[in-house]
Amino acid sequence: MPGRVVIPKLPGYTVSSPVSLDDHAFNKQQTLRYVKGYAHEAPEMTVQDPHMASGVSDMYRSGGYNPSAYTSSPTYASAKKEETLPDWVVNNNKVLRWYGYFKEAVTESAVENYRVRKVVIFFYLEDNSCQVVEPKEDNSGLPQGVLIRRHRIEKSDGSFFAPGDFVVGDNVSFYGRTFHIVDADVFTRQTLADAGLEYGPAETYPNDPFTTKRLSMQRHASGGPNGTGSPMSPGSTGVTLRKDDGKKKLQQFMHNARKVLRFYCVWDDRQALYGDRRPYRLHYFLEDDTVEILELHENNDGRDPFPVFLRRGPLPKDFHVTRTGKKLMREQCYGPQDLALGAFIHVYGRDFFIHDADDFTKQWYSENVGSTDAMEPIPVGEGIRPIPVPALPPYNGFGSFEDSEQSCKNLVPKPPKKDFYKLMNKDKIVLRFSTRFVETPTHQLSSSDRERKFVLSYFLADDTLSIFEPPQRNTGITGGKYLERSKVLKNSTEMYSEKDLYVGKVLSVHQRTFELLEADEFTYQYMENNRHVYLMADWEASLKAIQAQLQGEEAVRSAFINVDQAGMGSLTEHQFEAALRQAGIELTRHQIISLHRRLARDGKVQVEDVLRMLI
């Protein structure tokens, strides 16, 4: 049998075999994992053969390749890396900051030949990026801000800048521009000190010829060699006036640059046709004694978005002076002494009422005027006026009342909404009362009508009522349904509700008058259990009403004794009602019945118990 062909272990002839020939899972190992909630890249797995190093040398020594010497399985190994958070997570929002400057040459100037420009160097530890920013100075005339955007900056040798390359007192070059570092902030010093890098004391910025001359000009314009100026007098804008008008204006501008008094005012123009009451904001600029007025817009106010009502300029007290074409004098215009809370100012024929100011304005008046008593805000709000509800016209009888009401409220009538809560919870609750006809000046009753009795049923589910007449023998009147179940008008614009029903009430139903005489037991109990709705069933309120009408203890006692002729010390319902009437107490019959039901024992009220509660 021919021998097995052996492939020499030479470069290009090596076959990488798996751990086992029976293992056919050649999947790629996962290299992404999560460490403490952050995505992290794991090191790749490598295959190491323990005989690889010595196998090649043995092969060359023996003159051939022996596969039996490599029967051991290769092992998988990886450099175990400590599971820590990535640098961009650990050093998030950690920024090192150094202060420095660079000198810029000025060629065409008689004042200076160089200018010192201060910068701030930021180093972001999360990605080792750098940024150079020049702080903005007022009225410098230079395009300041970000000089070098944030990115990793290479050094001349090809490597990137690191925190150790920035040392206080040394120079650092970015893209051909050299910056001198003079100081670092506290966090930077502490962070580098923990890493073993100590900084020396902070250096000072060199003198700038232009800045030095500019400061001297400011001190000269402010009124003194030290730049302190003169104290501000009450009622003035904080400026010491000089003979030279030009220097006076310059002095005022230097003292009060960017100082603005802000007032809130309103203009009420409702007396004019289509006038309105509108809020405004008034700005008084102390640097040049000018005034501007801005409109205050609210959401959905229907106004055009024009913010400026009066552009900035001197505001004359009498706008007729401007028609002469002459230059306005200072005393002819409004000043800080003329602006006070509660005062009116005239803005070209319009009266503006000042009612509030901001905190800076109040502080300025406190420091220069010395009193803040008159700086309390004045309330000018008028509240929200209730929208008038138009009255419904009288019901004309066509259609239902709800349909006619929708026709009056909407241009396109909508179906009337039903109260499903009452339909579901009060479906089978019916209040029943016994009634009779009542004679009125416009309707005389016959002898047969006086004897007729009815039962009025009120359905709480839909606020409807029906009237039924029980049949009576030998009356000549056929009993049965007298009124179909429906809603009944109380007046021309309102329906009868459950609160209108109680014993003793007189109802007008389709030009016939009914009086409620009695109620069934369920109606009494339901109304007493819901005393917050049916006030006539509240016995406590009835007791307080009796106490309010008492005219003396003897009158009440004598009234009860006169009614109790048998001397039993107890009164029935009718006797109790008669005693209250005799004592001069006016209550509805339903109130008397509710109070009697509460105090009665076996259908009678004890006189002593009633007197004890009343007196």
Sequence and secondary structure as in RCSB ss.txt:
>XXXX:A:sequence
MPGRVVIPKLPGYTVSSPVSLDDHAFNKQQTLRYVKGYAHEAPEMTVQDPHMASGVSDMYRSGGYNPSAYTSSPT
YASAKKEETLPDWVVNNNKVLRWYGYFKEAVTESAVENYRVRKVVIFFYLEDNSCQVVEPKEDNSGLPQGVLIRR
HRIEKSDGSFFAPGDFVVGDNVSFYGRTFHIVDADVFTRQTLADAGLEYGPAETYPNDPFTTKRLSMQRHASGGP
NGTGSPMSPGSTGVTLRKDDGKKKLQQFMHNARKVLRFYCVWDDRQALYGDRRPYRLHYFLEDDTVEILELHENN
DGRDPFPVFLRRGPLPKDFHVTRTGKKLMREQCYGPQDLALGAFIHVYGRDFFIHDADDFTKQWYSENVGSTDAM
EPIPVGEGIRPIPVPALPPYNGFGSFEDSEQSCKNLVPKPPKKDFYKLMNKDKIVLRFSTRFVETPTHQLSSSDR
ERKFVLSYFLADDTLSIFEPPQRNTGITGGKYLERSKVLKNSTEMYSEKDLYVGKVLSVHQRTFELLEADEFTYQ
YMENNRHVYLMADWEASLKAIQAQLQGEEAVRSAFINVDQAGMGSLTEHQFEAALRQAGIELTRHQIISLHRRLA
RDGKVQVEDVLRMLI
>XXXX:A:secstr
          TTS     S TT         EEEETTEEEE    EEE TTHHHHHHHHHHHTS  GGGG S  E
EE         HHHHTTT EEEEEEEEEEE  S SS SEEEEEEEEEEETTTTEEEEEE   TT  S  EEEEEE
E  B TTS B  GGG  TTSEEEETTEEEEEEEE HHHHHHHHHTT            HHHHHHHHHHHHHTTST
TS      TTS S    SSHHHHHHHHHHHSTT EEEEEEEEE TTSTT  EEEEEEEEETTTTEEEEEE   TT
       EEEEEE  BSSGGGGGG     GGGB  GGG  TT EEEETTEEEEEEEE HHHHHHHHHHT   GGG
S                    SSS HHHHHHHHH SS       HHHHHHSTT EEEEEEEE  BTTB   HHHH
T EEEEEEETTTTEEEEEE   TTSS   EEEEEEE  BSSSS B  GGG  TT EEEETTEEEEEEEE HHHHH
HHHHTTTT GGG HHHHHHHHHHH   HHHHHHHHHHH TT  SEE HHHHHHHHHHTT    HHHHHHHHHHH 
BTTBEEHHHHHHHH 
